[in-house]
Amino acid sequence: MALGDITLYSKDNGNGYPGEVNYIVGTAATIPTILSGELVNKVAGTALVTAQASGTAAVNYPQIPTGPNAVPVVGVAATTSTEGTSGFNTGQVSVVSMAEPITWLVSTLITASYFGQPSSGVALQQRQYDSMVGSRVAMNRTGGAGASQLGGTYTILATDATGNGLIVESLDIAKFPGKVRFSFRKALSAYN
């Protein structure tokens, strides 16, 4: 993913930063495995965290974890992971916890669903965005290299579905053009 795809939303441009939690990241053939601004998950009962998404761009995530193999989200990486490629060179990554009552900003490629037609004017575009508020949506990652898609870009989708892990939140789109504000659904959390 691209560095900084997902950013912390703040009307006051940074006041109230919730802090970070450090997690251990295992060695990997291609490093780093987690970039700042990327979703991070953790299998219950294990010490290591991984990037929330990997593989092909056709996978929408995060999804509400179900079943014995569920992998809940811990939050969004605040730093890039520092693991090595072999041996005991485990690293760490700092994560802003999704348990915090905060919201995030991300771009979308589904612009007509969120903003209507560019020629419709700001008032109609805001009304279109407002019609999406409360939708349960997911993200996708496109581009990047290899199976991990390192260097790809996160964007938010517009299809509402019960298993999707994000909620669209209200936003003044004139102040944040092209961005969508979202929160994590509590059912995603590794802390439930």
trRosetta pair geometry for C-beta under 8 A, 3 or more apart (Angstrom, degrees):
i j d omega theta_ij theta_ji phi_ij phi_ji
1 5 5.3 -80 170 -5 117 140
1 35 5.7 -157 64 56 92 133
1 37 7.0 -136 116 98 128 99
1 38 5.4 151 43 -94 141 104
1 141 5.6 -78 -84 -140 98 122
1 144 6.6 -29 -56 -72 34 136
1 149 7.1 48 -49 119 62 99
1 150 7.5 -62 10 -145 48 34
1 151 6.9 175 43 128 12 3
1 152 4.9 -30 -85 75 47 69
1 153 5.9 109 -149 -99 69 21
1 154 5.3 13 -138 -27 130 89
2 5 5.3 108 66 -60 84 98
2 37 8.0 -35 97 89 57 140
2 151 6.7 41 -78 -169 56 48
2 152 7.1 -96 -25 110 69 25
2 153 4.8 11 0 -96 110 81
2 154 7.8 -128 38 15 80 72
3 35 5.8 -113 -95 171 67 123
3 36 5.8 35 -150 64 85 97
3 37 6.2 116 -172 25 42 131
3 80 7.7 -41 -115 -69 105 117
4 7 6.1 23 -172 -71 82 100
4 36 6.6 7 -61 108 62 101
4 37 4.6 179 -99 -53 20 157
5 37 5.1 138 38 143 64 126
5 38 7.5 59 41 -81 112 61
5 106 6.2 32 150 -134 81 94
5 107 7.3 -91 -161 22 80 96
5 153 5.8 157 -103 -156 131 64
5 154 4.0 122 135 41 148 101
5 155 7.9 -94 -169 -59 122 48
6 37 4.7 156 48 -173 74 81
6 38 7.2 140 25 -81 118 21
6 39 7.3 74 0 -50 162 74
6 76 5.4 -123 107 -140 132 136
6 104 5.4 1 -176 177 96 133
6 105 7.4 155 -158 76 50 48
6 106 5.1 -20 -105 -83 71 106
6 154 5.9 -16 -43 78 95 150
7 37 6.7 -21 -68 -121 58 112
7 104 6.6 147 77 -162 35 79
7 105 5.0 -21 66 59 90 98
7 106 7.6 159 21 -73 68 56
8 14 7.9 85 92 -108 122 54
8 17 7.1 60 136 -117 169 80
8 76 7.9 -179 -68 75 79 144
8 96 6.9 -86 -80 160 117 176
8 102 6.4 -26 -148 163 96 135
8 104 6.2 -58 -109 -111 34 69
8 105 7.6 8 91 14 13 88
9 102 7.2 162 51 172 82 85
9 103 4.5 -30 46 96 131 88
9 104 5.6 -175 -14 -119 96 10
9 105 4.8 121 -78 -36 92 92
9 169 7.9 -166 54 76 169 138
9 171 7.8 -96 -142 -105 141 111
9 181 5.3 60 -96 -130 159 103
10 13 5.7 178 96 -59 109 8
10 14 5.5 165 77 -35 158 21
10 15 6.2 157 -174 42 132 62
10 16 6.6 168 -124 53 119 101
12 15 4.0 -17 97 20 134 117
12 16 7.4 92 53 7 125 103
14 17 6.4 -14 -174 -50 69 106
16 102 7.9 169 125 -101 110 110
18 96 6.1 100 66 -155 109 97
18 97 7.1 -105 122 45 134 87
18 100 4.2 28 -156 -138 170 154
18 102 5.9 -118 -23 -34 134 137
19 96 7.6 143 90 -120 33 75
20 78 4.7 -93 -102 26 133 152
20 79 7.7 64 -163 -9 161 99
20 94 4.0 31 158 175 144 106
20 95 6.1 135 -160 61 87 29
20 96 5.7 -60 -100 -74 75 57
20 97 7.9 154 -140 -20 37 76
21 74 7.6 -106 73 164 129 118
21 75 7.5 116 38 21 108 147
21 94 7.1 150 70 -156 30 62
21 95 5.4 -33 62 64 83 87
21 97 5.6 56 0 -56 123 104
22 92 5.2 5 -172 180 102 130
22 93 7.4 155 -149 78 59 33
22 94 5.5 -35 -91 -97 67 69
22 95 7.7 148 -100 15 19 78
23 40 7.1 152 45 160 151 143
23 42 6.9 -119 -148 -82 146 129
23 48 7.7 98 160 -158 101 31
23 49 4.3 35 137 -4 145 132
23 74 6.8 83 -59 108 152 164
23 92 6.4 154 78 -155 39 76
23 93 5.7 -21 61 61 90 82
23 94 7.9 154 16 -100 73 22
23 95 5.8 17 -1 -3 117 124
24 47 5.2 4 53 144 132 99
24 48 5.6 -77 99 -101 91 58
24 49 7.1 134 69 10 48 82
24 90 5.5 9 -172 161 102 129
24 91 7.5 143 -159 83 56 35
24 92 5.9 -47 -103 -99 43 75
25 28 8.0 -47 156 -15 100 114
25 32 8.0 25 133 -162 159 89
25 33 6.3 179 -176 53 125 115
25 34 6.3 -129 -110 13 144 121
25 48 6.4 88 -129 -154 28 89
25 49 6.1 -53 -88 63 74 79
25 50 7.6 121 -135 -89 85 46
25 81 4.3 15 7 -156 173 131
25 82 7.2 131 49 47 125 54
25 83 4.4 -110 106 -46 104 121
25 90 6.4 161 77 -171 48 77
25 91 4.7 -22 62 71 105 85
25 92 6.2 163 9 -106 91 17
25 93 5.3 67 -39 -14 127 105
26 48 4.6 -3 -30 -129 102 147
26 50 7.9 -22 30 -78 101 89
26 83 6.3 40 103 -134 22 149
26 90 5.7 -40 -114 -117 39 94
27 31 8.0 -59 -159 -70 55 125
27 83 5.5 -172 -99 170 38 114
27 84 5.4 -28 -115 80 98 71
27 85 6.1 65 -170 161 101 12
27 86 5.6 112 179 -93 149 16
27 87 6.8 132 -78 52 158 44
27 88 8.0 -119 -42 -131 127 5
27 89 5.5 83 -92 69 109 84
27 90 6.4 -86 -40 -82 74 55
28 31 5.4 137 70 -73 100 81
28 33 4.7 99 5 -58 165 123
28 83 6.0 73 11 103 92 136
28 85 6.8 -63 79 -123 44 53
29 85 6.3 54 -131 -154 29 93
30 33 7.2 109 91 -85 74 74
30 146 6.4 150 -59 96 173 166
30 148 6.1 -158 83 14 133 140
30 150 6.5 -139 142 -18 127 148
31 81 7.4 -111 -158 96 91 102
31 83 5.7 -142 -124 81 127 85
31 84 7.0 -76 -53 -159 165 15
31 85 5.9 -119 -10 -74 124 77
31 91 8.0 109 -150 -2 131 146
32 35 6.4 127 90 -74 119 63
32 80 5.0 123 61 169 170 98
32 81 4.4 153 -167 64 113 83
32 82 7.1 -19 -110 -70 117 25
32 83 6.8 120 -133 38 71 83
32 91 7.7 -85 -127 76 96 160
32 150 8.0 144 72 -133 61 127
33 50 6.6 -60 140 -144 130 71
33 51 5.8 -139 152 -19 81 107
33 81 5.7 -28 52 59 73 149
33 83 6.5 -2 11 40 107 132
33 148 6.7 -112 -139 -142 71 150
34 38 5.5 -157 -163 73 73 131
34 40 6.0 36 -141 -98 141 102
34 49 7.3 16 -54 113 156 102
34 50 7.2 -175 -63 -171 111 32
34 51 4.9 180 -97 -72 77 85
34 77 5.1 166 158 -82 111 153
34 80 6.8 170 100 -154 66 49
34 81 4.1 82 49 -23 95 120
34 93 5.0 -8 83 -99 138 160
35 38 4.8 93 62 -22 73 127
35 51 7.9 30 16 -103 70 124
35 77 6.6 141 96 81 32 147
35 80 5.2 -11 -133 -113 50 93
35 81 7.8 -73 -62 9 29 83
35 150 7.3 129 -35 -146 123 80
36 77 5.3 -131 -119 116 35 101
36 78 6.4 -8 -137 156 92 20
36 79 5.5 -36 -87 -147 101 13
36 80 5.0 -62 -27 -52 85 72
37 76 6.5 -7 -144 177 30 108
37 77 6.4 -44 19 70 24 88
37 154 7.7 -152 140 22 99 134
38 51 5.5 -35 147 -134 133 100
38 52 7.0 -169 158 20 83 93
38 76 7.1 156 74 -156 25 68
38 77 4.9 10 52 21 77 123
38 154 7.5 167 -116 -39 64 134
39 51 7.0 84 78 -172 66 64
39 52 3.3 -24 107 6 109 144
39 53 6.6 63 59 -7 116 92
39 61 7.3 -161 73 123 157 111
39 62 6.2 -160 -176 -50 157 112
39 73 6.0 -52 -174 -134 105 117
39 75 7.9 -159 -145 120 57 25
39 76 6.2 -43 -95 -102 48 67
39 77 7.8 -78 -19 -7 3 86
39 139 7.6 162 -22 48 138 145
39 154 7.8 125 -11 -106 99 148
40 49 5.1 24 176 166 109 129
40 50 7.3 158 -155 81 67 29
40 51 6.6 -61 -105 -114 57 36
40 52 6.2 -88 -58 -40 8 87
40 73 7.0 105 77 -159 48 71
40 74 5.2 -47 101 57 98 100
40 75 5.9 -3 50 66 105 59
40 76 6.9 152 6 -118 93 15
40 77 5.3 110 -45 -56 120 85
40 93 6.7 -175 -109 106 147 139
40 95 5.1 -97 49 -112 150 131
41 49 6.6 162 82 -158 32 82
41 50 6.0 -25 63 65 83 78
41 51 7.6 23 20 126 86 19
41 52 4.8 106 -24 -101 105 69
41 62 7.8 149 -75 -116 119 121
41 71 4.8 60 156 151 138 102
41 72 6.3 165 -150 93 92 32
41 73 5.2 -61 -96 -100 81 48
41 74 6.4 149 -125 0 26 83
41 190 7.4 149 -156 -58 62 121
42 46 6.7 -159 -177 72 79 94
42 48 7.4 178 -131 100 83 41
42 49 4.6 -48 -81 -103 92 81
42 50 7.6 149 -86 19 45 69
42 71 7.4 167 71 -167 21 79
42 72 6.8 -28 60 73 71 79
42 74 5.0 47 -1 -41 115 124
42 190 5.2 30 60 -110 106 158
43 46 4.5 39 76 19 98 127
43 48 7.8 16 33 71 97 79
43 71 5.5 -44 -85 -115 71 87
44 70 7.7 33 -4 81 114 87
44 72 7.1 56 -50 16 91 111
44 190 7.0 179 -79 -150 77 91
48 90 7.7 -115 -102 -142 103 122
49 74 6.2 -68 -121 22 131 144
49 93 6.6 -106 75 51 127 121
49 95 7.3 -97 163 -44 174 146
50 54 7.8 -55 157 -24 116 126
51 54 6.0 103 83 -56 113 96
51 148 7.0 91 45 -161 148 102
52 61 5.9 173 144 138 107 134
52 62 5.8 -65 -174 -81 136 101
52 73 6.1 10 -104 -108 125 96
53 59 6.4 171 -148 96 103 120
53 61 4.9 174 -85 53 108 145
53 139 7.7 -112 -40 93 152 107
53 141 5.3 150 107 3 144 133
53 149 7.5 -31 120 50 99 132
54 147 6.3 36 168 141 104 81
54 148 5.0 -43 -136 -124 105 57
54 149 6.7 -180 -143 18 52 96
55 59 6.0 60 84 -5 112 140
55 147 6.0 -12 -96 -174 48 80
55 149 7.5 -28 60 -18 19 112
56 59 6.0 115 76 -11 75 94
57 140 5.9 61 -178 174 80 104
57 141 6.0 -125 -120 86 78 56
57 142 4.6 56 -136 -101 142 64
57 143 7.7 69 -83 -1 136 38
57 149 6.9 124 -70 -107 81 147
57 152 7.3 -163 -91 -157 105 149
58 140 7.9 -17 -130 -139 12 116
59 140 7.5 149 80 -127 48 76
60 63 7.1 90 102 -60 80 101
60 138 3.9 82 166 106 104 145
60 139 7.0 151 -158 68 67 33
60 140 5.8 -45 -104 -76 68 85
60 157 6.2 -28 -132 -4 121 153
60 164 7.2 -46 140 -110 122 94
61 138 5.9 109 42 -170 8 114
61 139 6.1 -40 76 61 60 83
61 140 7.9 113 28 -92 69 41
61 165 7.3 1 179 24 51 127
62 73 5.3 -32 -116 -52 163 132
62 138 6.7 -157 49 -136 33 89
62 139 7.3 27 -6 27 58 99
62 164 8.0 104 85 -169 55 52
62 165 3.7 -43 93 48 93 154
62 166 7.1 111 46 -38 88 87
62 184 7.6 15 53 -135 139 98
62 188 5.5 66 123 -133 140 132
63 138 6.6 -2 -72 -107 69 131
63 163 5.0 5 -158 152 96 102
63 164 6.7 -57 -112 -107 62 33
63 165 5.8 -145 -102 -30 9 108
64 162 7.8 -54 12 137 138 68
64 163 5.1 -124 27 -154 99 61
64 164 7.6 23 -20 60 88 12
64 165 5.7 164 -58 -85 58 85
64 185 6.6 -47 -87 89 99 138
64 187 4.7 3 -137 116 109 124
64 188 6.3 -100 -110 -75 56 67
65 70 3.1 101 166 -166 110 109
65 71 5.9 -166 -110 48 131 36
65 72 5.1 -96 7 -75 150 66
65 187 7.6 -168 36 148 70 83
65 188 6.9 103 -3 -136 92 48
66 70 5.7 149 39 -84 11 118
67 70 5.7 146 64 -45 61 89
72 188 6.0 134 -154 163 79 51
72 189 5.8 12 -179 123 127 21
72 190 3.8 158 99 -77 122 65
72 192 7.3 -156 -126 23 154 102
73 98 5.5 45 115 -4 107 156
73 165 7.0 117 -9 168 139 151
73 184 6.5 -133 87 -146 142 140
73 188 4.5 0 27 155 114 111
73 189 6.6 -56 67 -99 78 35
73 190 6.6 -140 77 -25 29 91
74 95 5.5 34 115 140 109 159
74 97 6.6 -65 167 -125 72 68
74 98 6.6 162 148 10 23 101
74 189 7.9 78 -107 -153 35 60
74 190 4.9 -18 -83 17 74 136
74 191 8.0 98 -127 -33 66 90
75 95 4.3 126 70 163 117 105
75 96 5.1 -158 167 86 132 49
75 97 4.5 -110 -66 -122 141 21
75 98 4.4 -164 -94 -27 65 73
75 99 7.6 -65 -72 6 108 69
75 100 7.8 50 -116 15 125 102
76 95 6.7 148 71 -158 30 76
76 96 5.2 -13 60 55 86 100
76 98 7.3 104 -16 -68 75 85
76 104 6.7 127 -41 -102 157 144
77 80 7.1 73 151 -91 134 33
77 81 7.3 -71 -138 -43 140 82
77 93 5.4 -48 -131 173 107 123
77 94 7.2 98 -162 77 63 53
77 95 5.7 -48 -100 -101 45 74
77 96 8.0 35 114 14 3 77
78 94 4.5 -56 63 106 107 99
78 95 6.2 174 1 -110 89 16
78 96 5.1 103 -58 -32 109 89
79 82 7.9 -12 131 -33 121 98
79 93 5.8 -167 75 -154 89 63
79 94 4.4 66 9 34 112 98
80 93 7.3 -80 150 -121 17 97
81 91 5.3 112 170 99 82 128
81 92 7.0 -156 -143 103 71 22
81 93 4.1 -43 -91 -69 80 112
82 91 3.5 -172 84 -161 65 126
82 92 5.8 -2 40 44 108 59
82 93 7.3 174 5 -69 75 62
83 89 6.3 109 -176 124 61 84
83 90 5.8 -37 -123 -156 93 38
83 91 3.3 -122 -63 12 48 111
84 87 6.7 -23 99 57 137 91
84 89 2.4 -9 29 124 137 142
84 90 7.4 -55 24 -36 88 15
84 91 6.7 144 -15 -44 59 101
85 89 7.0 10 31 70 41 140
86 89 6.6 53 70 25 37 117
96 100 6.7 -63 169 24 85 141
96 102 7.4 -53 159 59 123 148
97 100 5.1 113 80 -17 88 94
97 191 7.6 46 -172 -32 119 140
98 184 4.4 -15 -163 42 121 163
98 188 6.6 -57 132 95 157 114
98 189 5.8 -153 94 -102 113 87
99 189 6.0 89 -79 -141 80 133
99 191 4.8 13 -81 28 130 157
102 183 7.7 169 101 -119 38 91
103 169 5.1 -52 -139 27 148 163
103 181 5.4 37 149 179 129 99
103 182 6.5 171 -164 84 91 27
103 183 4.8 -62 -107 -74 85 85
104 181 7.1 155 79 -153 38 57
104 182 5.6 -28 64 65 88 78
104 183 7.3 141 15 -92 81 39
105 171 7.9 112 -107 -119 96 145
105 176 6.2 -115 -131 -167 138 141
105 179 4.5 -4 -168 -175 110 131
105 180 7.1 146 -152 71 59 39
105 181 5.7 -32 -93 -96 71 64
105 182 7.9 142 -97 18 24 74
106 139 7.0 -41 137 -109 164 123
106 154 6.0 -66 -153 117 129 108
106 155 6.8 163 151 -136 107 33
106 156 5.0 116 92 -32 119 108
106 179 6.8 130 64 -153 21 79
106 180 5.9 -31 67 60 73 89
106 182 6.7 -23 21 17 108 120
107 153 7.9 -25 61 168 122 115
107 154 8.0 127 48 98 81 68
107 155 5.5 -53 95 -118 81 84
107 156 7.3 175 93 13 31 87
107 178 5.7 -7 -128 148 93 98
107 179 6.2 -63 -87 -103 54 57
107 180 7.3 103 -148 11 13 88
108 111 6.2 152 98 -74 99 55
108 113 7.7 -104 153 63 144 102
108 114 5.4 101 64 -5 157 149
108 155 5.4 112 -128 -177 33 96
108 156 4.8 -55 -90 62 92 84
108 157 7.5 155 -139 -80 100 15
108 158 7.0 72 -163 -54 138 97
108 178 7.5 -162 37 -179 74 64
108 180 5.1 60 -35 -18 118 128
109 142 7.9 27 -32 8 152 144
109 155 4.7 42 -12 158 93 162
110 113 4.5 -11 149 29 107 122
110 114 6.3 101 100 -12 83 100
110 155 7.8 140 -1 147 80 117
110 156 7.6 -92 31 99 109 66
110 157 6.1 75 -14 -150 142 45
110 158 4.1 -139 121 -13 153 120
111 114 6.1 -73 -148 49 34 99
111 115 5.3 -34 -180 38 77 113
111 178 7.5 -36 -112 -127 110 73
112 115 7.0 -75 -110 61 18 69
112 116 6.4 24 -157 -144 58 15
112 117 6.7 20 -125 -72 90 54
113 128 7.8 171 156 166 27 109
113 132 6.7 92 146 -87 87 131
113 158 3.6 54 115 -166 156 169
114 128 6.7 98 146 125 25 102
114 129 5.4 32 178 -105 72 76
114 132 5.7 -35 -114 -9 66 162
114 158 6.3 -133 -47 -98 85 122
114 180 5.9 -90 -130 -86 150 113
115 118 7.5 33 123 -82 118 56
115 125 4.5 5 -168 -157 78 102
115 128 5.8 100 -162 86 13 130
115 129 6.1 17 -89 -60 57 95
115 173 6.6 161 -108 -170 101 157
115 178 7.9 -34 -44 -96 152 43
116 120 4.7 -43 124 34 129 155
116 124 5.6 -79 70 132 168 96
116 125 5.1 -134 41 -104 108 59
116 127 7.8 28 -32 70 140 83
116 128 3.8 -171 -37 -40 100 160
117 120 4.6 109 66 -27 85 106
118 125 8.0 30 -119 -86 33 129
120 124 4.0 -98 151 87 112 135
120 125 5.9 142 82 -53 108 77
120 128 7.6 74 90 -22 154 132
121 124 5.3 79 66 20 84 101
121 125 6.7 -153 97 -8 38 95
122 125 5.5 -60 -142 41 31 113
122 126 6.1 34 159 -23 68 104
122 173 7.4 -175 -155 85 84 102
122 174 5.7 36 -155 -81 133 107
123 126 5.9 -53 -150 33 28 110
123 127 6.6 28 150 -19 61 105
124 127 5.4 -49 -147 35 37 115
124 128 6.4 41 151 -21 65 101
125 128 5.6 -50 -150 33 33 113
125 129 6.5 35 150 -18 64 103
125 173 6.2 -117 126 89 107 148
126 129 5.6 -52 -149 36 35 112
126 130 6.2 38 151 -22 66 106
126 172 7.6 -11 -123 -143 119 50
126 173 5.6 -163 -96 29 73 113
126 174 7.4 -25 -73 -28 117 91
127 130 5.5 -51 -146 36 31 115
127 131 6.7 38 152 -26 62 100
128 131 5.8 -51 -157 25 33 114
128 132 7.4 29 148 -17 60 102
129 132 5.9 -62 -165 31 39 111
129 133 7.4 56 142 -41 67 89
129 171 6.7 -86 159 63 137 93
129 173 5.2 168 -30 -44 165 135
129 180 7.9 -163 -144 -113 104 79
130 133 5.5 -26 -158 -4 46 118
130 170 7.0 23 -116 -122 76 88
132 135 5.1 -52 -174 0 68 131
132 158 6.6 -69 -128 -145 129 94
132 168 4.9 -57 135 124 93 166
132 180 7.8 -62 113 -137 143 116
133 168 5.4 -129 -116 111 35 99
133 169 6.6 28 -138 -165 90 16
133 170 5.2 19 -116 -73 141 68
134 167 6.6 -21 -141 -167 30 98
134 168 6.5 -37 24 64 24 88
135 158 7.2 8 130 -166 160 56
135 160 4.3 -107 -154 -85 92 104
135 167 7.3 153 76 -150 40 53
135 168 4.6 25 47 13 89 122
136 160 5.3 82 47 -153 71 75
136 161 6.2 -112 97 62 104 40
136 162 6.5 53 86 -110 155 21
136 163 8.0 132 139 56 128 26
136 164 4.4 142 144 69 85 105
136 165 7.8 78 -172 -13 91 9
136 166 7.1 139 -161 73 51 47
136 167 6.2 -27 -99 -94 59 67
136 185 7.0 27 -133 -61 102 137
137 156 6.0 62 125 179 136 97
137 157 5.3 -172 -173 78 104 76
137 158 6.3 -28 -118 -115 133 18
137 159 6.6 121 -123 62 81 46
137 160 6.6 -55 -69 -90 71 50
137 161 7.9 87 -108 25 35 77
137 164 5.2 -93 165 158 6 149
137 166 5.1 -43 72 76 74 103
137 167 7.7 133 23 -105 78 18
137 168 6.0 54 5 -44 124 98
137 182 7.3 -98 61 -116 111 133
138 156 7.8 172 102 -151 29 64
138 157 5.4 7 68 36 69 123
138 159 7.7 -20 27 65 91 90
138 161 7.5 -21 -17 47 109 113
138 164 4.3 -119 -45 -136 87 100
138 165 6.4 67 -105 29 79 77
138 166 6.3 147 -96 19 31 105
139 154 5.3 -2 178 -165 134 97
139 155 6.6 156 -155 80 83 34
139 156 5.4 -52 -99 -101 79 53
139 157 6.5 -176 -106 -4 22 87
139 166 7.0 72 -32 -13 88 146
140 154 7.4 153 80 -147 38 53
140 155 5.9 -18 60 61 85 83
140 157 6.0 79 -15 -52 103 107
141 144 7.0 0 152 2 107 138
141 149 5.4 120 124 120 121 150
141 152 4.6 86 165 113 97 132
141 153 6.6 166 -152 77 66 31
141 154 5.3 -31 -95 -88 83 61
141 155 7.9 150 -96 16 35 67
142 149 7.8 -125 -174 -160 8 134
142 152 5.7 180 88 -167 26 110
142 153 5.8 -24 61 57 77 85
142 155 7.0 -8 11 12 108 113
143 149 7.0 102 92 -166 42 97
143 151 6.9 -89 129 113 97 79
143 152 4.2 154 79 -127 70 73
143 153 5.5 36 41 8 123 89
144 148 7.3 -98 148 103 131 63
144 149 3.5 85 81 179 139 62
144 150 5.3 153 -167 63 113 27
144 151 4.3 150 -121 69 76 70
144 152 2.9 -64 -22 -43 119 85
144 153 7.6 -175 -39 -9 97 54
145 148 7.9 11 87 64 61 80
145 149 7.2 134 47 -138 28 27
145 150 5.7 -36 55 61 83 84
145 151 5.8 33 6 39 89 124
146 149 7.0 -135 76 -51 60 28
146 150 6.4 11 51 19 109 97
149 152 3.9 -14 162 -14 104 138
156 166 7.0 -102 -136 96 112 158
156 168 7.9 124 159 -92 143 93
156 180 4.9 -104 56 65 148 142
156 182 6.4 173 -114 -36 148 143
157 164 7.9 -121 70 -130 116 139
159 164 7.6 164 95 -57 77 149
160 164 7.2 -126 -154 30 37 141
161 164 4.7 103 64 -20 85 105
164 185 7.9 119 110 -11 58 138
165 184 6.4 -11 155 -151 94 74
165 185 5.2 -130 -160 30 54 108
165 187 7.4 -130 -124 79 82 89
165 188 4.4 77 -154 -77 121 128
166 182 4.6 3 -179 -180 117 135
166 183 7.0 149 -159 74 69 37
166 184 6.4 -49 -106 -105 64 44
166 185 6.8 -124 -79 -17 15 89
167 182 6.2 147 72 -159 44 77
167 183 5.0 -18 58 59 100 88
167 184 7.7 25 15 111 87 2
167 185 6.0 113 -31 -69 100 81
168 180 6.3 -60 -130 -178 96 110
168 181 7.2 92 -167 78 59 62
168 182 5.8 -45 -102 -99 41 82
169 181 4.3 -75 72 115 99 103
169 182 5.9 167 5 -107 93 22
169 183 5.5 80 -48 -16 124 96
170 181 7.0 -20 80 67 27 134
171 175 7.8 -132 172 61 82 99
171 176 5.8 -67 176 54 121 130
171 179 7.0 -124 169 99 157 94
171 180 7.1 -176 16 -149 154 34
171 181 4.0 153 -65 0 123 122
172 175 4.5 48 98 14 109 112
172 176 6.8 105 80 15 65 90
173 176 6.3 -79 -133 68 38 73
173 177 6.4 74 168 -102 75 47
173 179 7.6 -177 -130 57 71 72
174 177 7.1 8 -145 -66 24 85
176 179 4.1 -65 154 50 106 127
176 181 7.3 79 84 -51 159 99
184 188 5.3 -98 179 52 106 138
184 189 7.2 109 130 -64 128 84
185 188 5.3 105 71 -13 78 101
186 189 5.7 -34 -169 -3 52 122
186 192 6.7 110 158 -82 85 116
187 192 6.9 20 -129 -56 37 161
189 192 4.8 118 79 -29 101 91
